[in-house]
Amino acid sequence: MPLPLATEWNENAGSHTRIAYAGTQIKDLVASELNNYFQIIFNENLEEFEEYMGNQSILSIPEIILLEVDENGECFRLIERLKQNFLFNGLIIVLISLSNDKDLKTNAMRLKVHDFYIYPFAMTDLRERLNFLVKFKLIKPKLIEISKEVDTAYRIPVGKRLIDILISGIMLLILSPLLLFIAIAVKVGSKGPVLYKSKRVGTGYKVFDFYKFRSMRVDADKLLIELSTQNQYANEDGGTKAAFVKIKDDPRITKLGNFLRTSSLDELPQLFNILVGDMSLVGNRPLPVYEAEMLTSNEWSMRFLGPVGLTGLWQITKRGKLDMSERERKKLDNFYAQNHSFWLDMKILFKTVPAVFQKEKV
């Protein structure tokens, strides 16, 4: 069964979705690529756009605001003014910049816009993203019910679950002195909590609390926006957007954290996730919410119909290699979701140990 977040959203699904656009630099390209999929109201400049928005009622306001970023940053001040109007609180806001200035993206993220594109990029990516944002907005209040529905499409085999409980329980017992030692070292080594907890998306888009030993500075998440241009998985078409995030020689990582990551010791707290059933020993890696949102097409949603795990095909094949593209990693995830078995899991587990000590610092 297909995932609700990636159902049959056909090419004409957004034909009744209205977009209010402001800008002239790539207006013709946007018109040629998106006019068949959306109802677009074009405005030559921000003044004309603001006047248009001011004339709208609750029945006529567009679902999406698409703005070209101007050199003076007036678009950011315009967004601030729009956000003060309760009528526009639910609008999807996406910005397009022809400049790679990281300060522009930082300002956009501060305003909590839904997305920020740096031109050039593939218009098909923008179209798919807009379709997803509209659909995600409609089903967001029902995500809990949806995750329950999707979960029925995959049930972890009894044998696999028993192995998970047995091995994770034994490892936690044996490794408890090491876990305590690492916890003390992390606490003494830098300011911040011992464990890093984040929301991750697992099987059937189910969200759970994911644990690791903290290996980064406490302000790591804030610095991610500034470092987005260094993403190893940056799109091959020249953009900075990618579904996965991996930064070589990441400056956010602490000295102790660098060792923990290289040895994969930072992953040990996930044994608790395995023990309680959030994860399995072997599977696709659970993704942060912002990464999972970008894997919404039917082509890639298959990865969420298989188990998520501590280790998997990605870790034992090309982990840490610079020549691994985003598409290759997605294909590995899809392959495992469709072909996982007891013997494949055993093969991955046996190959995981030599893969743990990687040469590349990523």
C-alpha positions in Angstrom: 0.0 0.0 0.0 1.4 3.5 -0.9 2.2 5.9 1.9 -0.4 8.6 2.6 2.3 11.3 2.4 3.2 10.1 -1.1 -0.1 9.0 -2.5 -1.3 9.4 -6.1 -0.5 13.2 -6.2 -0.8 13.4 -10.0 0.6 16.2 -12.2 -2.7 18.2 -12.1 -3.3 17.8 -8.4 -2.2 21.4 -7.7 -4.2 22.9 -10.5 -6.6 24.5 -8.0 -3.8 25.8 -5.8 -3.2 29.5 -6.1 0.2 31.1 -6.0 0.9 34.8 -5.6 4.3 35.5 -7.2 6.4 38.6 -7.0 9.5 39.2 -9.2 10.6 39.4 -12.8 14.1 37.8 -13.1 12.9 34.2 -13.6 9.2 35.0 -14.1 9.1 33.6 -17.6 10.7 30.3 -16.5 8.3 29.9 -13.6 5.4 30.6 -15.9 6.5 28.1 -18.5 7.2 25.4 -15.9 4.4 25.8 -13.3 1.4 27.4 -15.1 0.1 24.0 -16.1 0.1 22.9 -12.4 -1.0 25.9 -10.4 -3.0 29.1 -10.7 -0.3 31.8 -10.6 -1.0 35.5 -10.1 2.1 37.4 -11.2 3.2 40.7 -9.7 6.0 42.7 -11.2 7.4 44.0 -7.8 6.8 43.8 -4.1 4.7 47.0 -4.0 2.3 45.5 -6.5 2.3 42.2 -4.6 1.5 43.9 -1.3 -1.3 45.8 -2.9 -2.7 42.6 -4.3 -2.5 40.8 -1.0 -4.2 43.7 0.7 -7.2 43.4 -1.6 -7.8 39.7 -0.8 -10.5 38.2 1.4 -10.5 35.0 3.3 -12.1 33.3 0.3 -9.6 34.6 -2.3 -6.2 34.5 -0.6 -3.7 32.3 -2.3 -2.3 29.1 -0.7 1.3 29.8 -1.6 3.4 33.0 -1.6 6.4 32.7 -4.0 8.8 35.6 -3.8 12.1 36.5 -5.6 14.6 37.8 -3.0 15.5 41.4 -3.7 19.0 42.9 -3.1 17.7 45.3 -0.4 16.0 42.6 1.6 12.6 44.3 1.4 11.0 40.9 0.9 11.9 40.0 4.5 10.3 43.1 5.8 7.2 42.3 3.7 7.0 38.8 5.2 7.2 40.3 8.7 4.2 42.6 7.8 2.2 39.8 6.3 2.8 37.6 9.4 1.2 40.3 11.5 -2.1 39.8 9.7 -4.0 36.9 11.1 -5.6 36.3 7.7 -2.2 35.2 6.3 -1.1 33.0 9.2 -1.6 29.7 7.3 0.1 30.7 4.0 3.0 28.7 2.6 5.9 31.0 2.0 8.8 30.0 -0.4 11.6 32.3 -1.4 13.8 32.2 -4.5 17.2 33.9 -4.5 19.6 34.5 -7.4 22.4 35.1 -4.9 24.2 32.5 -2.9 24.6 34.9 0.0 24.3 32.8 3.2 22.9 35.8 5.1 19.9 35.8 2.9 19.1 32.2 3.8 19.8 32.9 7.5 17.2 35.7 7.4 14.7 33.4 5.6 15.1 30.7 8.2 14.7 33.3 11.0 11.4 34.2 9.6 10.5 30.5 9.4 9.5 30.4 5.8 8.7 27.0 4.4 11.6 26.8 2.0 14.4 28.8 0.4 15.8 28.0 -3.1 19.0 29.3 -4.7 18.7 29.6 -8.5 19.6 27.7 -10.7 17.7 24.6 -9.6 15.4 22.1 -11.2 11.9 23.4 -11.5 10.5 19.9 -11.1 12.0 19.9 -7.6 10.2 23.1 -6.8 6.9 21.8 -8.3 7.1 18.6 -6.2 8.0 20.6 -3.1 5.1 22.9 -3.5 2.7 20.0 -4.1 4.0 18.3 -0.9 3.7 21.5 1.2 0.1 22.0 0.2 -0.8 18.4 0.9 1.3 18.1 4.1 -0.5 21.2 5.4 -3.9 19.6 4.8 -3.0 16.4 6.6 -0.8 17.7 9.3 -3.5 17.7 12.0 -4.0 14.0 11.3 -0.4 12.8 11.3 -0.9 10.5 14.4 -3.8 8.7 12.7 -1.8 8.5 9.4 1.2 7.0 11.1 -1.0 4.3 12.7 -2.6 3.5 9.3 0.8 3.3 7.5 2.2 1.1 10.3 -0.2 -1.6 9.3 1.7 -1.9 6.0 4.8 -3.2 7.8 5.0 -5.4 10.8 8.5 -6.3 12.1 8.8 -10.1 11.9 8.7 -11.9 15.3 12.1 -13.5 14.8 13.7 -10.1 14.0 12.1 -8.5 17.0 13.2 -11.3 19.3 16.8 -11.0 18.0 16.6 -7.2 18.6 15.5 -7.6 22.2 18.1 -10.3 22.9 21.1 -8.6 21.4 20.3 -5.1 22.5 19.6 -6.3 26.1 22.9 -8.3 26.3 24.9 -5.4 24.8 23.5 -2.8 27.2 24.3 -5.1 30.1 27.9 -5.8 28.9 28.6 -2.3 27.8 27.2 -0.5 30.8 30.6 0.4 32.3 31.7 1.8 28.9 28.4 3.8 28.6 29.0 5.3 32.0 32.6 6.2 31.2 31.6 7.9 27.9 28.8 9.8 29.7 31.2 11.2 32.2 33.7 12.1 29.5 31.1 14.0 27.4 29.9 15.9 30.5 33.4 16.9 31.5 34.6 17.6 27.9 32.2 20.4 27.0 29.1 22.3 28.1 25.7 20.7 27.4 23.7 17.5 28.1 25.3 14.1 27.8 22.7 12.7 25.4 21.5 14.4 22.2 17.8 13.8 21.7 16.1 14.6 18.4 12.9 13.7 16.6 13.4 11.1 13.9 11.1 9.6 11.3 11.0 5.9 11.1 8.8 3.2 9.6 5.5 4.6 8.2 6.6 8.2 8.9 6.3 7.4 12.6 8.1 10.0 14.7 10.1 9.0 17.9 12.8 10.3 20.2 16.2 9.3 18.9 19.3 9.1 21.3 23.0 9.6 20.7 25.9 10.7 22.9 26.3 14.4 22.2 29.2 14.9 19.9 28.6 18.5 18.8 28.5 22.0 20.3 25.1 22.9 21.9 24.5 25.5 19.2 25.0 22.9 16.4 21.5 23.1 15.0 21.7 26.9 14.6 24.9 26.7 12.7 23.5 24.2 10.2 21.9 26.9 8.1 25.3 28.7 7.7 27.0 25.4 6.7 24.3 24.2 4.2 26.5 25.1 1.2 29.1 22.5 2.5 26.6 19.6 2.5 28.3 16.5 1.0 24.9 15.6 -0.6 24.3 18.9 -2.3 22.3 18.5 -5.4 24.2 17.6 -8.6 22.3 20.3 -10.5 24.2 23.0 -8.6 21.7 23.8 -5.9 22.2 23.6 -2.1 19.1 21.6 -1.3 19.4 17.9 -0.6 17.4 15.3 1.3 20.4 14.2 3.4 22.9 16.3 5.3 26.5 15.3 5.8 29.3 17.9 6.2 33.0 16.9 5.8 35.2 18.1 8.7 32.1 19.5 10.4 33.3 22.4 12.7 30.4 21.8 15.0 31.9 18.5 16.3 33.8 18.6 19.6 37.3 16.9 19.9 35.8 14.0 22.0 32.8 14.0 19.6 35.2 13.4 16.7 36.5 10.3 18.3 33.0 9.1 19.3 31.8 9.5 15.7 34.9 7.9 14.1 34.5 4.9 16.3 30.6 5.0 16.2 30.5 5.0 20.0 28.1 7.9 19.8 25.5 5.6 18.5 25.4 3.2 21.5 22.4 4.9 23.3 20.3 3.8 20.3 20.4 0.3 21.9 17.6 1.7 24.1 15.6 2.7 21.0 16.1 -0.9 19.8 15.1 -2.4 23.1 11.8 -0.5 23.3 11.0 -1.1 19.6 11.5 2.3 18.0 14.3 0.8 15.8 15.8 -2.5 14.8 19.5 -3.6 14.8 19.4 -3.6 11.0 17.4 -1.2 8.7 17.4 2.1 7.0 18.6 5.0 9.2 15.8 7.0 10.8 15.8 10.5 9.3 15.4 13.9 10.9 12.0 15.4 10.1 13.5 18.1 7.8 15.2 15.3 5.7 12.1 13.0 5.7 9.9 15.8 4.4 12.1 16.0 1.3 11.6 12.3 0.4 8.0 12.5 -0.5 7.8 11.4 -4.1 6.5 7.9 -4.8 10.0 7.0 -6.1 11.5 7.3 -2.6 8.7 6.8 -0.2 9.3 3.0 -0.3 12.2 3.4 2.2 9.6 4.2 4.9 7.9 0.9 4.4 10.8 -1.1 5.8 12.4 -1.2 9.2 14.7 1.5 10.5 17.9 0.4 12.2 21.2 1.0 13.9 23.2 -0.2 10.9 22.3 -1.0 7.3 23.4 -1.2 3.7 24.6 2.4 3.5 27.0 1.8 6.4 28.6 -1.2 5.0 28.9 -0.2 1.4 29.9 3.4 0.8 29.8 5.1 4.2 32.1 8.1 4.3 33.1 8.0 0.6 32.9 11.3 -1.2 31.7 9.6 -4.4 28.4 8.4 -2.9 25.6 10.5 -4.4 22.3 11.2 -2.7 20.6 9.1 -5.4 22.8 6.1 -4.6 22.0 6.3 -0.9 18.2 6.5 -1.7 18.5 3.4 -3.9 20.2 1.5 -1.1 17.4 2.4 1.3 14.7 1.3 -1.2 16.5 -1.9 -2.0 16.7 -2.9 1.7 13.0 -2.0 2.3 12.0 -4.3 -0.5 14.4 -7.1 0.1 15.2 -7.3 3.8 15.4 -10.8 5.3 17.1 -12.7 8.1 20.1 -13.7 6.0 20.6 -10.2 4.6 20.4 -8.8 8.2 23.1 -11.3 9.3 25.3 -10.4 6.3 25.0 -6.7 7.2 25.7 -7.3 10.9 28.9 -9.2 10.1 30.1 -6.5 7.8 29.3 -3.7 10.1 32.3 -4.1 12.5 35.0 -3.4 9.9 32.8 -0.5 8.5 32.7 1.2 11.9 36.2 2.5 11.7 36.0 4.7 8.7 38.8 6.7 7.3 36.8 9.8 6.2 35.8 12.3 8.8 32.2 13.0 7.8 
